[in-house]
Amino acid sequence: MKSVMFTAGAVLAAAAMYYLYQRQLGAIPFFILSIAFFLLAYGQLKKRKKTGSGKVGMESEKSRKNGR
């Protein structure tokens, strides 16, 4: 169900972007997309921190201990 809603939202967003491009307001869809991608990335980051699989931070900590 979640994937169906995501696909429907993507189709509606594409239609809205096409309309805005035809009106020569192309910067608005890019701004909205940047917000959407930020929110998706933020959600994944929160999920990763919640599960405790933040391996990126641990790798940099190991390299600091090794003097790199």
Backbone torsions as a table, in degrees:
resi	resn	phi	psi	omega
1	MET	NA	-38.2	-178.7
2	LYS	-66.2	-38.9	179.7
3	SER	-69.2	-33.1	177.2
4	VAL	-66.2	-42.9	179.0
5	MET	-66.1	-38.4	178.8
6	PHE	-65.1	-42.1	179.1
7	THR	-66.0	-42.8	178.1
8	ALA	-63.1	-40.4	177.3
9	GLY	-64.7	-37.9	179.0
10	ALA	-66.6	-39.1	178.5
11	VAL	-66.4	-43.4	177.8
12	LEU	-64.4	-39.0	178.7
13	ALA	-65.9	-39.3	178.5
14	ALA	-64.1	-40.1	178.1
15	ALA	-65.4	-41.4	178.7
16	ALA	-65.7	-39.3	178.6
17	MET	-65.0	-41.0	178.8
18	TYR	-61.6	-43.1	178.7
19	TYR	-61.3	-44.8	-179.2
20	LEU	-66.6	-36.8	177.2
21	TYR	-64.8	-36.4	178.8
22	GLN	-67.1	-28.0	177.0
23	ARG	-89.7	6.6	179.8
24	GLN	60.3	43.1	175.2
25	LEU	-120.9	51.2	-172.8
26	GLY	-69.3	-19.5	-178.7
27	ALA	-73.8	-26.0	-178.0
28	ILE	-65.5	-47.5	177.6
29	PRO	-61.1	-36.5	178.0
30	PHE	-64.8	-38.1	178.0
31	PHE	-65.7	-44.2	179.5
32	ILE	-65.0	-41.1	177.8
33	LEU	-63.6	-38.4	179.3
34	SER	-64.5	-37.9	176.8
35	ILE	-66.5	-43.6	-179.5
36	ALA	-62.9	-44.7	179.4
37	PHE	-66.6	-35.5	176.3
38	PHE	-62.5	-44.6	-179.0
39	LEU	-66.5	-38.1	176.4
40	LEU	-63.8	-43.4	179.6
41	ALA	-67.3	-38.8	179.3
42	TYR	-64.8	-40.2	177.5
43	GLY	-62.7	-41.2	178.1
44	GLN	-67.5	-37.3	178.1
45	LEU	-64.6	-43.2	178.5
46	LYS	-63.9	-39.7	179.2
47	LYS	-65.3	-39.6	179.9
48	ARG	-66.5	-40.7	178.8
49	LYS	-68.3	-34.2	-179.2
50	LYS	-67.2	-38.5	179.9
51	THR	-82.3	-14.4	177.6
52	GLY	82.7	21.8	179.5
53	SER	-103.0	43.5	178.4
54	GLY	-83.2	69.6	-174.3
55	LYS	-71.9	-22.3	-177.8
56	VAL	-64.2	-43.6	179.5
57	GLY	-66.0	-35.4	180.0
58	MET	-69.2	-37.3	-179.9
59	GLU	-64.6	-41.2	-179.5
60	SER	-70.1	-31.4	177.7
61	GLU	-68.2	-38.0	177.7
62	LYS	-65.0	-40.4	-178.2
63	SER	-69.8	-28.2	176.6
64	ARG	-69.1	-35.9	179.4
65	LYS	-69.1	-33.1	179.9
66	ASN	-80.3	-4.6	178.1
67	GLY	86.3	20.8	179.9
68	ARG	-95.9	NA	NA
